[in-house]
Amino acid sequence: MLGLTLKELSLAFREGRISPTELCRKCLNHIKKTQHLNAYITVTEELSLKQAQESERRLLRGVPKGPLDGVPFAVKDNFCTKNIRTTCASRMLKDYFPPFNATVVQKLLDQGAVLMGKTNMDEFAMGAGSIDGAFGPVKNPWSYTEPYRTLAGPEASWVITGGSSGGSAAAVASLTSYLALGSDTGGSTRNPGALCGIVALKPTYGLLSRHGLIPLVNSMDVPGILTRNAGDASLVLSLLQGHDVKDSTSVPAPYSPADLPEKLDVRKICVGIPKEYHALGLSPETLAEWSRVADLFEGAGARVEQVSLPHTQHSIVCYHVLCHAEVASNMACFDGVEYGHRSSIDSSTEVMYATTRHEGFNDVVRGRILSGNYFLLKQNYQHYFVKAQKIRRLISDDFRRVFSAGVDVLLTPTTLTDATCYRDFTQEDNRTRSAQEDVFTQPANMAGLPAVSVPTALSSRGLPIGLQLIGRALEDHKLLSVAQWMEQEVAFPSISVHYTYRESSDTI
């Protein structure tokens, strides 16, 4: 039941083989059994059951709201949910209950989907491991699979999910929800998608509304979609895309059928391999997998060409400046006056502001605010911020030139390696970790292009390796068609988590 695709599940609902209430209870039960993963900050059990019962009544009458009616989903805790706590994994918003739903959340609810809860993350989405939030780190479900436990030993340290949408990725990978929303600013959906062995889509900038997504970097933030396969991602995208009057950066959706083609003729596809993505620290296994999948495309008749994106080498530094500058601006509203945490130390307005922000934000957030304000100082603005914007344009032009030359998609790694052990990951500071983990993903955000991570194999440690496809703007459907072909060719194994070393002996 928990391993069905969205189409299979929708058909099972309509035929009466599964009831939404039965499935909702099963997912809630699995959330309890997988509490050690710390994937959820808030579980909406009472609301979930109510929504599932309403869905069941609609299905019995033969009037479902849409193809997702009754389908359990999870939402990253930086999307506003009406009267449901929305924290951004921060003490600053630990008691914030928004009065409205984010547009993408509302669209899922309008389809009859069943909200299971709000998922864990790095505080205010600033991180690449989902370990820097106020509610503790998220653990990768693959840490508890037989292959990893056999190879690493029963006492091996658990591995990270990646970030910052680690809770959403863990929720989908552990089969407690069929899809999840994440946010993607520099790779925050694709990174955990790759490390947790699921499909993670960053749509074209503006294709999905950002209304109700608590901003990190307005010019790069995109709601991301995490599912178990490319077909499910395509279905969800078709329901969420489109212009929103509440988001001036949103764009009308181009025509694209929800269903991906059963068989894609890859002989008509040109796949580009960027030579600059042979980055320092790329593991031999990931490199071998990248080469293997490129060979699969070539063997099936696709044209595979090496291409150059020369300004990629500057993208991490450029992203660092732009990200921190916008963070400084976006975090200014959290001052203890209108909503969120307010310090009890209020001997003066300035003291209240300072202590509120010191108590509410962790070191990572405060550090980015400080450096962002430094970049925006009058004497630094031209030297840092304006120069970074110029480099961003050059990065975008690199992509445009490659796609204009006939390349349809770019094939790259998603991450440097498979998932890192928690104790190893914490040896370096947040900024260093983020720079390393975002090296392949953030250029697509700088250029506003669609990108998807697809799991392709297990490493020698029994952990997922994912590869990334980057496509032309607004050609998200074509990108997912190629992703589905790749998915069919590599036949990535389903997760099988055994809890025999814990209290339960159940298998997902």
Order of alpha helices (4+ residues) and beta strands (2+ residues): alpha-alpha-beta-alpha-beta-alpha-beta-alpha-alpha-beta-alpha-beta-beta-alpha-beta-alpha-beta-alpha-alpha-alpha-alpha-beta-alpha-alpha-alpha-beta-beta-alpha
